[in-house]
Amino acid sequence: MKVQCELCPKLCLIGPGQSGECRVRINIDGVLRTVVYGYPCSIHIDPVEKKPLFHFMPGSSILSVATVGCNLHCKNCQNWEISQANPEDGDIPAYNCPPERLIAETKKYQCPSIAYTYTDPIVYYEYTFDCSKLAHENGIRNVLVTAGYINEQPWKKLLQHIDAANIDLKGITEDFYREVCSATLKPVQNALILTKAAEVHLEVTNLIIPTLNDEPQQIRELSRWVKINLGADTPLHFSGFYPRYQMRNLPATSLKTLETARKIAISEGLNYVYIGNVASKEGQNTYCPGCKKLLIERSGYTILKNRLRFGRCPDCDREIYGVWR
């Protein structure tokens, strides 16, 4: 018998022995089973700034984990070798790492938090959920790096064990999501709003792709949506595109385009706007929205200076949005 997956908006109807679009849920005797639970393909230690999270425990290390699979099929995916892999093919090595072992490794390397990242933690939902719950029981914080393409009920359940998230808002039109990502916009916007409502620390990333979502008006509309629905203090990261996967014909995003995007977002009232993937003199620093003084100076993923005092500006005493310790 066929089984319908209710995890993400694609609502895959899966026949016996078949998998859904994410490739990792298989109908076995009428029951959907994940074939990647406890078998990540990637485990690394990263700076938390790489997620990117600039307002969450700056300068700390984060243990990052992923399995193969993704429920989106973005033509520009930078991790397509693992996100679009089929776990049954065996082309990508996997590690035996159940939740207990992942927590032990996190403690071993003295990382204060775990990031579920690289592909998308939504597709390895059960593993993410169990690891997150166990991490909290051991005083370890949890971070999601995700495209946010998930249905409301499983998302709300997972957010109960999450401390921070960086969610991609890949574009601001349905056409972009359908043509580039094989997805739709509204569920992502809903996930963003639910994350903010759950009081999970939230940062947003928009990858700017030349000719596809780089028009100033599109950037203005996206920035306005973030401010209206998520608040002016929500950090927004504009990342540079590099030719990858099925979009090798397009040029890399110029620094000028990214700096223009940052100026537009700031003019729309967003307080913390950053540039990623491209070196920028000011675009990686945190400034006080009140007195405009430099608070955190960064070079790439490295903190050069942090003037924050208990989460506040030392010059005007304004509270700065974030999780600082």
Summary of the structure (lengths in Angstrom):
residues: 325
radius of gyration: 19.4
end to end distance: 50.5
largest distance: 65.3
contacts: 1122
relative contact order: 0.12
helix: 27%
strand: 23%
